[in-house]
């Protein structure tokens, strides 16, 4: 970054200055575990002028939704409970929020639940349109969540499955035998979050090089980067520009 008045004696060529709030030469500072998220991107004291720097987002626990849920949500739950005898053991909670039904599933049961969701005549969720990861660093002991978006083309319905695993043991069964569309989606989730899908036919990286270390979308992944030169000024890499707290 270059300040307008910072010029040397050789023709007034701008020279680099240290950005406000930077930890010069320091590695990235990871956000601590806390009950609330501060700032839009978890930063503080960075000179952020976006208007989001002072935002405080309170984390609230995700609780079971009371019945009746409304719409077709009750029918989906009843159909799954009738078709799947292990419903009480496999489903941790049922949550309705923002017009969406989410079934929180024990990770070891996810493939079984998907099989029933696809095959039962009262459910018929034939399509898995998305498998993605979420990192709830500091908010959940099982911080790595896998989200499955299922669609019933027969009944024109959607449902969301969610399974949580810990960073120390990020394993759960692959659902590729039930939904072949999950093949590359599980690979991307593995690549970005380090979640291992046991039984996947070819669980390799899909976006990063095979020898890449770490998983870039985990929230404790260092920003890294390389310095960039621009018109005589050197822009530091992201993890040296400001202090992330």
C-alpha positions in Angstrom: 0.0 0.0 0.0 1.3 3.5 -0.7 0.4 6.7 1.0 0.1 9.8 -1.4 2.7 11.9 0.4 5.3 9.1 0.9 7.9 10.0 -1.8 11.6 9.6 -2.0 14.2 12.0 -3.3 14.5 10.3 -6.7 11.8 11.8 -8.8 8.9 11.4 -6.4 8.4 7.7 -7.0 6.0 6.3 -4.4 7.4 3.9 -1.8 5.6 1.1 0.2 4.4 1.8 3.7 3.2 -0.6 6.4 -0.7 -0.8 6.3 -2.5 0.2 9.4 -3.3 -2.7 11.6 -0.7 -5.0 10.0 1.5 -7.4 11.9 4.6 -7.0 9.8 6.3 -10.2 9.0 3.9 -12.2 11.2 2.0 -15.3 10.2 -1.8 -15.3 10.0 -3.5 -14.9 13.4 -6.4 -17.4 13.6 -9.7 -16.3 15.0 -10.2 -17.6 18.6 -13.1 -19.7 19.7 -15.8 -17.5 21.1 -19.6 -17.5 21.5 -20.0 -14.6 19.1 -18.5 -13.8 15.7 -17.1 -10.2 15.4 -17.0 -8.5 12.1 -18.2 -9.7 8.7 -15.1 -11.8 8.2 -13.9 -12.2 11.8 -11.5 -9.2 11.7 -10.9 -6.3 14.0 -8.8 -3.2 13.9 -8.0 -3.5 10.2 -9.2 -0.2 8.9 -12.2 -1.9 7.3 -14.5 0.7 5.9 -17.2 -1.7 4.6 -19.5 -1.0 7.5 -19.3 -4.6 8.7 -16.2 -4.3 10.9 -18.2 -3.6 14.1 -20.8 -6.3 13.4 -21.4 -8.7 16.3 -23.2 -12.0 15.4 -24.4 -13.9 18.4 -24.4 -17.7 17.9 -27.5 -19.4 19.0 -27.9 -23.2 19.5 -29.7 -25.2 16.9 -32.7 -26.7 18.6 -35.3 -29.3 17.6 -38.3 -27.6 16.0 -41.7 -28.4 17.6 -44.5 -30.0 15.6 -46.4 -29.4 13.5 -43.8 -28.1 11.1 -46.2 -27.0 8.4 -46.4 -27.7 4.7 -45.1 -31.1 3.5 -42.4 -31.3 6.3 -44.6 -33.4 8.6 -45.4 -35.8 5.8 -41.7 -36.3 5.1 -40.8 -36.9 8.7 -43.7 -39.4 9.1 -42.8 -41.2 5.9 -39.2 -41.6 7.0 -40.1 -42.7 10.5 -42.4 -45.3 9.1 -40.0 -46.6 6.5 -36.9 -46.6 8.6 -37.1 -48.5 11.9 -33.8 -47.0 13.2 -35.2 -43.4 12.9 -34.8 -42.7 16.6 -31.2 -43.8 16.7 -30.2 -42.2 13.4 -31.9 -38.8 13.5 -30.4 -36.5 16.1 -33.0 -33.7 15.6 -35.3 -32.2 13.0 -35.1 -28.5 12.4 -37.3 -26.2 10.3 -35.7 -22.8 9.7 -36.2 -20.2 7.0 -38.6 -22.4 5.1 -36.3 -25.4 4.9 -36.5 -28.8 6.5 -33.2 -30.2 7.9 -32.7 -33.7 9.3 -29.6 -33.9 11.4 -28.2 -37.4 10.9 -25.6 -39.4 12.9 -22.7 -39.6 10.5 -22.4 -43.4 10.6 -26.0 -43.6 9.4 -26.0 -41.1 6.6 -25.8 -43.7 3.7 -28.7 -45.7 5.3 -30.9 -42.6 5.6 -30.1 -41.6 2.0 -31.1 -45.1 0.8 -34.5 -44.9 2.4 -35.0 -41.3 1.3 -34.4 -42.4 -2.3 -36.2 -45.7 -2.4 -39.3 -45.3 -0.2 -42.5 -44.7 -2.3 -43.7 -42.1 0.2 -40.4 -40.1 -0.1 -38.8 -40.6 -3.5 -35.9 -38.2 -3.2 -34.2 -39.3 -6.3 -31.6 -36.6 -6.8 -28.8 -35.4 -4.6 -28.1 -32.0 -6.1 -25.3 -31.0 -3.7 -22.8 -32.2 -1.1 -20.9 -29.4 0.6 -18.9 -28.7 3.8 -19.2 -26.2 6.6 -16.7 -25.4 9.3 -18.2 -24.2 12.6 -14.9 -23.4 14.3 -15.4 -22.4 17.9 -19.2 -23.1 17.8 -19.4 -26.9 17.8 -17.1 -29.6 19.1 -18.0 -31.5 15.9 -17.0 -28.5 13.9 -17.0 -30.1 10.4 -20.5 -30.5 8.9 -21.5 -32.1 5.7 -24.7 -30.9 4.0 -26.7 -32.9 1.5 -29.4 -31.2 -0.6 -32.0 -33.8 -1.8 -34.8 -33.3 -4.3 -37.8 -35.3 -5.0 -38.7 -34.9 -8.7 -41.8 -37.1 -8.1 -43.3 -34.9 -5.4 -41.4 -31.7 -6.2 -40.0 -31.4 -2.7 -36.6 -30.6 -1.2 -35.0 -31.6 2.1 -31.6 -31.0 3.7 -29.6 -33.6 5.5 -26.7 -32.6 7.8 -24.1 -34.7 9.5 -21.4 -33.5 11.8 -17.9 -34.9 12.5 -14.9 -33.8 14.5 -11.7 -32.5 13.0 -9.8 -35.3 14.9 -11.9 -38.0 13.3 -13.5 -36.6 10.1 -15.0 -39.8 8.7 -18.4 -40.8 7.5 -19.7 -43.2 4.8 -19.8 -42.2 1.2 -23.3 -41.9 -0.4 -22.0 -42.5 -4.0 -23.6 -46.0 -4.1 -26.9 -44.3 -3.5 -26.4 -41.0 -5.4 -23.7 -41.3 -8.1 -23.9 -37.4 -8.5 -22.1 -37.2 -5.1 -18.9 -38.6 -6.5 -17.2 -35.3 -7.5 -19.0 -33.4 -4.8 -17.6 -35.6 -2.0 -14.1 -35.2 -3.6 -14.4 -31.4 -3.5 -15.6 -31.5 0.2 -12.7 -33.8 1.0 -10.2 -31.5 -0.8 -11.5 -28.2 0.8 -12.4 -29.5 4.3 -10.5 -32.7 4.8 -13.6 -34.8 5.4 -13.0 -38.4 4.6 -15.8 -40.3 2.9 -15.2 -44.0 3.6 -16.1 -46.2 0.7 -15.7 -43.5 -2.0 -14.4 -45.2 -5.2 -11.6 -42.6 -5.8 -11.3 -40.1 -3.0 -8.5 -37.8 -4.3 -8.1 -34.1 -4.6 -10.1 -32.4 -7.3 -9.2 -28.7 -7.1 -5.8 -28.5 -5.4 -2.6 -30.4 -6.5 -2.2 -33.9 -5.1 0.7 -32.9 -2.9 -1.0 -29.8 -1.4 -0.9 -29.6 2.4 -4.0 -28.7 4.3 -7.6 -27.9 3.4 -8.2 -24.4 2.3 -11.8 -23.8 3.4 -11.2 -24.8 7.0 -11.4 -21.6 9.1 -8.0 -22.2 10.7 -6.2 -22.5 7.4 -3.5 -19.8 7.0 -4.2 -17.2 4.3 -0.6 -17.5 2.9 0.0 -15.8 -0.4 2.9 -14.1 -2.1 3.9 -10.4 -2.3 3.0 -8.5 -5.4 4.9 -5.6 -6.9 3.0 -2.8 -8.5 4.5 0.4 -9.8 7.5 0.3 -7.5 5.5 -0.7 -4.4 5.3 -4.2 -2.9 2.0 -5.4 -1.6 2.5 -7.9 1.2 0.7 -11.3 1.1 -2.8 -11.4 2.8 -1.5 -12.9 6.1 0.9 -10.0 6.6 -1.4 -7.1 5.7 -3.5 -7.0 8.8 -4.1 -8.8 12.1 -6.8 -11.4 11.9 -8.4 -11.8 15.3 
